[in-house]
């Protein structure tokens, strides 16, 4: 059932089932002979002779003295009726009520009964042995005169008490004593005084090195026509425990002066000891390795720490988890003296060892093949309960943790201890993933568990930080290529580089930085595409030959938090030297000199032409651009029958030295009989009108996947497979120059059966800027509007063509 009872001498014990009452709020009430239930609190329990303890891993124990306030005494039997209410809420709503009535036989009373409980001290004295006034405590002859007038005026059943303190003696009527928290009772044969351990009249007195709680008092009562007085002094040991060599040593002096005043001869009658109010035989003590010593002046018990009969309970100090060994010792000492006759002295003493820190064990049992983090936390004693978890700074209850992907369950072991198992899938949002090396990723679980102990309600936390390495890293890969004037890198994302940052040299390549340097940066979630012009500050030039210039673009992906280098990519291509020089028909020469990797100390701002007064018009860290006429800057002109040649040099002189240490020769050739178009303006300015112009244009033709023109086909996706009459979306864009005054107009557009634009057969798609009237499905033009990608809508033309194939008669033509 939910409770069990035991009769232990003059005490009744009722033990509640830990499992039945687990996780419930409990209240105790004692029912008197009139059927009235008196709810117990700490003060009332100590005043009336009741004790409630939580022991041995949350089992609850109720004890009642035979002389308690509401016990019914009849012959040699005392009866106590207890009402227990249990509820799941602290307001005790919907409480379940249990009524238990228990009767116990008690043995013959000694002349004086002394009981030391955990919360009260009790003395019971036989009335038949009143002390003559003159023989009472020798230093208090005035007690009688102090209380006599009041006692004489009271009713026969009312009595008083006088407390003896060093500074004064204080007399209290029974009503005042009850108000002060003292328990007073009288029967036909006995006077009972009960004093809470926390009472104001308690004095701490040392005897043989042991501290006692002592209350010296005289109790007066009326017996027929007499006023009688008895000594109701009581003393209980406060300490006496020593903890060394893994042994508890509990010592109690035999004859305490405050309990032996007026006596001159003593005789031991009985010394018995035990645990949990059970007396143990010599054989039982030996089996548990207990030692009981009965010396001339003291009784000593020695208990090995951890021995049977005690238990460990969880303790917390400064947030640290620890444990204490607790044992509820019981000692009964009976002696005879020439004042009291037989005295029975019963001590119930809960001895608790000092705090000892316990290492919190966290075991990683992760099943990486099942992609599951599995952590066991503990073991714990049964008095520990997990109450919440803190995940990424958010505190959630155990039930709410399921929403974060956590599975939590409790494991119980045969010895009563338990552990908590935390399981989290590797892909849960709260699991942090970090690239380690090669194909390894680190999965990190970082959660703080909060626990509470019962019944002390102490709290502590356990940070759980588990890192598991898994071979599932997919690193980003790269494809690099170049076209006529640009270097391109296309990076395919892996599963580790979501927070890696692209750097070119020391430049963090953000969209803003790319726009500043006219670079192209596109990221669609799966690919990162970077395009950088050949002549750019972040391109390295590694070799210069008439056959070409080797240019390299180096890209580093760095960790987004530590900025540690994670991956390095590069693309190198050879570009024609003609990319560096423009020989304009007007006789103007534009040449760009570059600084190669091996010439670290070259200052591009100090580069000059043969005429050292001719200096660059535009300088960067790696380039210097000169613009001059062929008739200036020391240019040499040569003729032959077909060409006119202009030669000059870019030179570099170190300061204070007239011998160049760097020399770059360049030549412009003009055909002697070549006819060229030049712009002509008369001295009289005519009315403005459009004139044809000539210059270098950079164009692109792209095929897009959808009418939205948001995603073009990448080079790796060609050839593109389409079905007949399926739409093809083309876009023609003027890349350079970026001049808002220019408009792009399409003239002719045609399709061929091979990659050669001049091959046959051909089919015109646009004729003089218009659709082909002979098409079964005519070309459709789409409007271009301004967007983040489109800065100048007039630089783009978009049109839609239906998929077709070349046939001759009924035969399909193939390349």
N, C-alpha and C positions, 0 to 999 in steps of 0.2 A: 504494500500500500504506500501511500504518499508519506507516511510517518511511522516511527516506531518509538516505543517507550521502554525505560529501564528504571528500576528502583535501586538506588545506590545509597544505602544507609539512610541518612536524614535528608537526602536529596532525591528529587524526581528529575529524570532527563527525558526529553522528547526530541528525537532527531528527525528532521524533515529530509525527504528524498531529494538529492541534488538534481536528478534528472527530471523529476516531476515538477519541481518549482524553478527550473532553470529559466532564465530570461523573464522572470515575473517579479513584480513588486509585492512585498509581503507586509502585513500588519498583524500584531499579536494583541489579543485582548484576554483578560482573565475574568471569568464569570464568578461572581460571589454567590452566597447561599440564597440570595433573593432573586437570582437570575439576571442581575445587572452586569453587563459586560464593560469592564474598565480597560480602555485601550492603553497599552504600555508605550511610554517613551523612556528615554535614558534615565531621567530623574526618578520617575515612578518605579522603574525596575530596581534601581539601587536602593530606594527607600523601602520597598516592599519585599525584597528578597528574591528577585528574579534576575536571571542572566541570559542574554541572547548573544551567541557567538557564531561567527562564520569561520568554519575550520575545515581542514582537510579537503581543499579544493572545492569550495563553495557549498559544502553541506552545512546546514543551518541547525544549530543546537539551542534548545530552550531548557533552562534548569530552574527549578523552584525549590526553595528551602521548605522543610517541614513546618517551620514557623513563619512562613510567608503570610502576607496580609490577608489573602483571600482563601487560604487553605482551610479545609474543614477537619478539625481534629476530633476523633472519637476513639476512645480507648487507646490502642497502640497503632491506629491507622490514620494517615492524613490523606485527604483527597483534594486534587486540584483539577479545575475544569478550564480548558484553554480553547479559545476561538481563534482560528487562523483564517485570514482573508488573503487571497492571491489574485492579482490583476495584471494585465499587460500594460497598463498605463499608470503613471504616478498619482493621478487623481482617484485611483481605486474604483473607477467606474466598471460596471459589469464584473465585479469581483466574485470569485468562487469562495464559498465559506465552508470551513471544516471545523467541526466541534469535537473535541477530544477530552474525555474525563478519565482521570487515572487515579488509582488509590495505591498507596505504598505502606507497608508495615515499617515501623521504625523501632529500633531497639530501646532498651531502657536508657533514660536520660542520665547523664553524669551530673554531678553537682554543678559543674560549670561546663558549658559547651561553647567553644570558640571556633568560628568559621571565617576563613580568609578567602573570599571570592574575588574575581577579577574586578568587579565594580562596587563591592561593598564589604564591610566587616560586620560580623554578627556575634553578639554575646548573649547567651541564655543562662540564667542563674536560677537555681531552685529557691523558692520562697522560704522553705522550712529552715534555711540557714541564715537568718538575719544576723548581721554583725552588730554587737554592742557598740554604742557610740564611742566609748573610750578606746576600743580596740581597733577602730577604723583607721584609715590612712593617717599616720601620726602627724603629718604637717597640715591637717585640715580639721582641727577641732571645732571650727566655727560653722561647719556645714549644717549642723542640726539647727542652730539658732537662725541661720540664714533662711531656711525654708520652713521652719516649724509654723510660724503664723499663717502663711499661705496654705500649707498642706492641711492644717487643722480646719481651715475654712472650706476646703474642697469636699466634693462628694467622695464616697468610699472608693469608687472605681478610678478616680483621677489621681495621677501621680506626677511627680516632677523629677527633673534631672539637673545635677550640678556638674559643670565641666571644670576641671582643674587645669589651669594654664599657668605658665610661669609668672605672668604679669597680673593675673586676676583670676577670680572664680566667678563663673557665670551661671545663674540659676534660670531655668526655663520651665514655664508651665507646659503641659502636654500639647496644648494648641500651638504655642509658639515653637515647640520642638518640631511638630509636624510641618509647620510652615517653613521651617529652616531646612527641611528635607530629611529629618531623622525618622526612622521607623521605630515606633514604641508599641509594645503589646504586653498584656498580662493575662495569665490564665489562673486557674485555681492554684496551680503549683509553681508557676515559673514567671519570671520577668525577662522580657526580650528587648534588647536594644540593637538597632541596626543603623550603621553609619556609612554613608557613601564615601568612597575612597577620595572624593574631591571635596569633602565637607570642610567648612572653615575652621573647625576645632581640631583638625588633624595636625599633630606635631610630628616632625621627622626627628627620630632619635637614633643614635648609633650605638650598637652593642656588638662587641667582638668584631668590629670592622664591617658589620652588616647594618644597613639603614632600615629602620622600621617606621611604619605609619602607626602612631600611637594616639589614642584618645582616652584620657583618664577621666572617669566620671563616677558619680554616686547617684543612685536612683532611689527615690523615696516613694513608698506606697502605703496605703492605709489597710491594715488588717484588723477587722473588727474595731475594737476601741484603741488599737495601737497604731502608731506611725512608725514604720520600719524603713530601714535603709540597707541597700546592698551595694557592693562594689561592682560596677559594670565597665571596668576598664578593659580595653581590647587593644591588641597590637598585632600587626601583620608585616611580614618582610616585604620590602620594596625591591631590593636587589638580592645579592648573594650568589649571582651567577658569574662563573669565570669560564672563558673559552680559550683553551690552549691545547696544542697537540691533538687537534681534531676531537676534543672531548669537552663536553659540558660538565662543569662541576658546580653543583648547587648545595650551598651550606646554610643550615638553619641552626642558630644557637638553641640549646636545650631549655635553659631556664632564663627567661627574659625578665629583668628586674621589674618592669612595670606590671607584669602579670604575677609576680611572686612577692609583692609587698606584704609584709606581715608573716610570711611563712619562713620556718627555720629548718625544716627537714623535708627531703624530697626522695621519691622512689619511682624509678621507671616501671611502668606497667606494660606498655606495648609501643612498639615502633613498627609501622607498616607503611609501605610506599607502593606506588603503581603509576599507571598512565591512564588518562581519560577516566578518572574516578574508579578504575578497576585495580584492586589490590593484586599485586603479583607475588607469587611464591618465590622462595629462594631459587628453586629450579628454573622457574620462568625467567627470573632476572638473569641467571647465568646463561641461559640460551640466547638472550638478547645482548649479552655482554654488558649488562648493567652492573653497577657496584653500589651497595648500600652499606655505609659505615656508621655504626652507632658508638661514638666515642663518649668520653666522660662529659664533655662540655658541648658537643655539637653533633648533629646528624648530617651526613654528607651523602649525596647521590652523584654518581658519575655515569654519564650517558655518552657513548660514542656518537659523534655527529653523523647523522644518516641512518641511525639504528632503527629497527622496527619499533613502531609505536608513535614515531613522529612523522613529519612530512615536510617536504619543501614547498615554499610558496614564493611566487614571483614578487620581487621588490624593485623599485625604481629610485635611483638617486642621481640628481642632476641630469636627468634624461637618459642615464645609462641603465641598461638592463642588468638585473642581478637576481640573486635568490637568497632566501634565509631558511634555515632549518628550524622548524617549530615543533615543540613537544609540550603537551599539556600534562605536567607532573602533578602527582597527588601524594600528600604526606599526611599521616595521622599519628600523632604522638599523644599517648595517655600517660599521665603521671599522678601520683598521690602526694599531697603535702599536708602539713598539720593545720593549714588554714581552711582549704577548700575541700579537702578529701580528694575525690577523683575529678581530674580535668581532662576533657578530650579536646585536643587542639588539631583542627583540620585545615590544611592549606591546599588550595587549588592554584597552581602556579603555571602560567603559560610562559615557557622559556623560549626565547627567540635568539638565534645566533646573529652576530653582526652581518651587515651587508657584504656579500661577496659577488663581485662582478662576474657575469656570465658572457661568454663569447657568443654572439649571434651568428649562427651558421646559415649561410646562403649557398645552396647547391645548384649548379647549372646542369640541368638534365635535358637541354634543348635537343630536339629531333630535327636536325637541319634538313634531312632528306624529305621530311614532311613539312618543311618550312614553318616550324613551330618553335617559339621560345618557350621553354618549360623550366620554371625555377621553383625550388622548394625552399621555403623560409621556415626555420625552426630546426630542432624541436623546441616546443614551449610546454610549460606546465599547464594543466587543465584550467587554471584560473585566468588565462590570457584569452582575449577575444580581439579579432581584427574588426575595426569599425569603419575605416575609410582609407582611400588611396588618394595621393596627389599626383596627377598626371599632367605634365606640361604646365605646372603652376595652377591647375584647377583641382580642387578637392571634391571628390565624389564618393558616395557611399559604395559599399560592396555591390549592392544590386545595380546601381547606376553604372558601375565600371563595365558592365556587359555592353553598353552602348559604345564604349571605346574599343571594343574587340577583345576584352579581357574575359577569361574563364577562370573562376576562383573556386576552389573547393578545399575542404578540411579533411585531413587524414588523421585518424586516431590510432594509437598504438596500444598494445596489450597492457602496458604499465600505466595507462591513463594519460600519458602525454600526447601531444598532437603537433601537427605541422600544417602549414598552409601552402598550397600549390597554386602558382600563378602561371597561366598559359596565355600566350599572345601570338597570333600569326605574324610572320615576318613582314607581311604587307600591311599590317595595321598602321594607321596614320601616326600613332605615337611612337613607333619604332623608327629611330633615326638610322639613315643609311649613309655610309661614307666610304669612298674609294680608298683602298689601302695600297695595293701594288698588283702588277700583273693582272690576273683575272679575279682578284680577291676584293670582296666588299665586306666592310664591318657593319654589322647590325647591332644597334645599341638600345637596350631597354633601361630606362631611367625612371623609376617610380619610387615614391616614398609611401610606406605602409604605416598606418597609425593604429596602435593597439591600446587596449584598456585592460586593467586587472580587476578581478572581482574578489572580494567585495570592496577593496580599498579604493578602487576607481583611480588608481595611478595610471598615468599615460606615458607612453614612449613611442618613438618612431624608429623605423628600420629602412634606411635608404637601400634600394636594390638597384645596382648598376651592373648590368651584364653585357658583355660584348662578345659576339660570335662572328667568326670569319667564315664567309661562304664564297665558294668559287662560282660566282654567277655574274661577274662584272663583264659588261660589253663596252669596250672602249670605242670612242669615236674614231671613224676612219676618214680618209681624205682623198680627193681626186683633184689634181691640179692641171691646168692647161693655160695656154696663152693664145690670144688672137693678135691682130696686127698691132694694137697699141695698148693692150691691157694684160695683166696677169690675174688669173682666176684661181680661187680655192673653193671647193665645195666640200663641206664637212658633213658627214652623215652622223647624226647623234647616236650615242650609245645609251646605256641606262645609268651612267655614273656622272655625266657632265651637265646635268640640269642647271647647276649653279656655278659652272666654270665660266670664266670671263675671257674673251678674246683680246689678246694684246699683239700689236705690231711694234717691235722694239719696246719702248716704254710707254706707248700710247694705248690706253684702254679704248678699244674700238666700240664706242657707243654710237647710236644713231646720230647724235649731235656731232661727235668727232668725225664720223664718216662724211657727213654733209659738209663740214668745214673744209675737208681736204678733197672733196669731190670724189670720194670713194663710194662704192655701192655695197650696201650691207643688207642682206635679206635673210630672215629666219622664219620658216614656216612650221616650226615645231619638230620636224624630222630632219631638216637640213639647214645648215648655215652657209650661205653663199657670200663670198667676198670678192670684189673686183677692184683692182687698183691700177691706175694708168702707169704706163712704162716710166714716164718722167714724174716721179713722186718722191716726197721727202723720205718715205719709209721703204723705198726699194734700194737694195744693195746692188752695186755694179761691180762685178768680179773679174771682168776681163774685157779688153778692148782690142779688137782685131778688125782688119778690113773685111773679114768674113762675117763679122757680127759682134754684138755686144751681149755678154752674158749678164742677165739681170735676175735677181732672186728676191722673192718675197718670203719672209719668215714670219710665221704665226705661232704664238704660244698661247695655250689654254691654261689659265691659272685658277687655283682654288678661290672660290668667291669669298671665303672668310680669311684664310691664312695667306692668300696670294702666292702660295707655293706653286712652282711649275708642275703641271700635270702631264701635258703632251705638247710636243713641238712638231709643227708641220712646215713644209716649205715647197715652193715651186720655182724652178729655174728655167729660163728660156733664152734663146738667142734672138736678138732683134737686129734689124738691118741698121747700119750706121746712117743710112739716109733719114732715119727717124730724128737725127740730131740736127739736120741742116735743111734749110729751105732756100732755094735759089729762085727768087721771084722774077717774073719777066720784066719788072720795072727796074731791075738792077739792085734791088735790096736783098741783102743776105741776112738770114736769121740762123744763128748757130748756137747750140747748147753744148757746153763742155761739162763733163761729168767727173765726179771724184770717185775713183775706184777704191775697193776695200783695202788694198795694200798700201795706200798713200794716206796714212792717218793724219800727218801734220800739214796737209795741204789746205790753205785758206782760200776758198773759192772767190772771196771778195777781192783777192789780190791778183787774179788772172787778168791778163791783158792781151791785146793783139800786137802785131809787129810794131805798130805805132803805140807806144806804151801809154799814150794819152787816151787810147780807146779802151774804155773799161766796160764791164758788163752792165746792162740796163736792168737785169733782174738776177738776184743772188739768193740761193738757198744754201743749206748746209752741204748739199751734195752736188748742186748744179750752179752754173753761171751762164746766162743767156746774153749774147751780143746781137745787136741789130745795127747794121751799117750799110752804106752804099759801096758798091764795088770800086768806086773811084776814091775811097778814103781808107784810112787806117793802115796804110802800108801795103795795100793789096797789089799783087803783081799780076799783070795781064799778058797773056801769050796768045798768038794766033797760029792757025794752020789753015789748010784749004777748006776745012769743013766746020771747025769749031773755034770758039773763042774761050779761053781758059782764064779763070781768076783764082789766084792762090793767096792764102794767108795762113797764119798760125796763131793758135792760142798758146800763150807762154806763161810760165810761172817762175818768178824770181823770188828767192828768199831775200828778206830785208838786208840791204847793204851788199848785195852780190849782183853783179851785172851778167852773170852767166845763168841762163835758164836751167832749172832742174827738171822742168816738165815741158814737153812740147807736143802739140797736137796740130798736125797739118790738115788743112781741108781745101777742097777745090770745087768750084762751080763751073760747069760746062754749058755753053750756049751754042746751039747750031747757027752757023753763019747765015744760011739761007732759009731758016725757019720763020714762018709767018706766025705772028702772035697777035692776039687781041689785047689791046690796052684800053684802059678807061681814058676817055678824053673829055675834058671840060673846056668850053670856050670861055674866053675872058668875059664875054657878056653872058651872065647867068640866064639860061632859058627858063621857061616855066617848069616846075617840077614834074617829072614823069618817071615811070619805071624804066630802068635800064638793065640789060642783062649783066650779070656779074659772074665771076669765075673764082673758084677757091676749093679747098679740100672740105668735103662733107663726110661725116661718119654716120652710116645708116645701119639699122638692124631690121630684119624680118623675122617675126616670131609666130609660132603656131600655139594657140591657147586651147585649153581643155573645155571651156564653157563660154557662153555668151557674155558672162560677167567680166571676162578678161582679167580674172584675178590670179590665175595660175598657169604659167606657160609650161609647155613640155620641156623637160631638161634634156641635155645632150645624150644622157644615158638611156633615155626612153625611146630614142629613134632606132629603127624606123617605126613610125606610128601606123597601126593597123586600123582602118576604118571600113565600114560597109558602104555600098553604093547608095548615093543620095543622102548619106549622113553628113551633117554640117561640119565644115572646117572654118575655124575662126582665126583670121590672120590680122597681124598688127605690124605696120611699118612705122618706125620711129627715127626721127632725126636726133642722133646722139650728140653730135658736135657740129657746129658751135651752138652753145646755149644762148641764142640771141632771140629775144622776144619779137624782134622786128621781122623774123623770117617765118614764112609759111611753107609747109610741106604739101606739095600737090603731086599726085600720082598720074603718070602719063599712060604708059603701057605696062601691062602685066600679062604674062603668059605661062602656060604649063608645058613641060616636056616629058618625054618618056624615060629620061635618064637624068643624071646629075649635071650634065653639060647644058648650059643655057642656050647653046646654039644648035643642039641636036634636033632632029626631026623624028617623028611628027611633032607639031606644036599646036596648041589651042589657046587663043587669046581669051583672057578673063576680063581685062580692062583694055579699052581702045580709046585713046585720047582722053583718058580720065573718066570714061563712061563704061557702063556694063555692055557686054557683048549681046546684041539683039538676037543672035543666032542660037544663044544658049537656051536649052529646054528649061533650066532652072537658073534664073538670072542672078548675077552677083548682087548682094545686098550690102549697102554701106551702113555702118553703125556710128552714131554720134559719139564724140569723145568729149568728156567733161573734165573739169579740174578736180583733182583728188590729191591725196598724200603722195601717190606715185606719179601723178601727171602734173608737172609744174607748168608746162606750156602745151595746152591742148592742140594748138595749131601745129605742133611738131609731130603729131601722130595721125595716122589714118587707119581705120579698122573696117574690114569687110568680111562678108560671109560667102563661102563657096560650097556648093553641094559636091560630094565625092563622085568622081566619074572615072572611067578608064578609056584607054584608046582601043578602038576596034577597026578592023578593015574588013568590010563586008560583015560576016558573022564570026570572024576570027579575032580572038583577043590578042592584042599586041603586047609583047613584053620586051624589056630592055635586053 
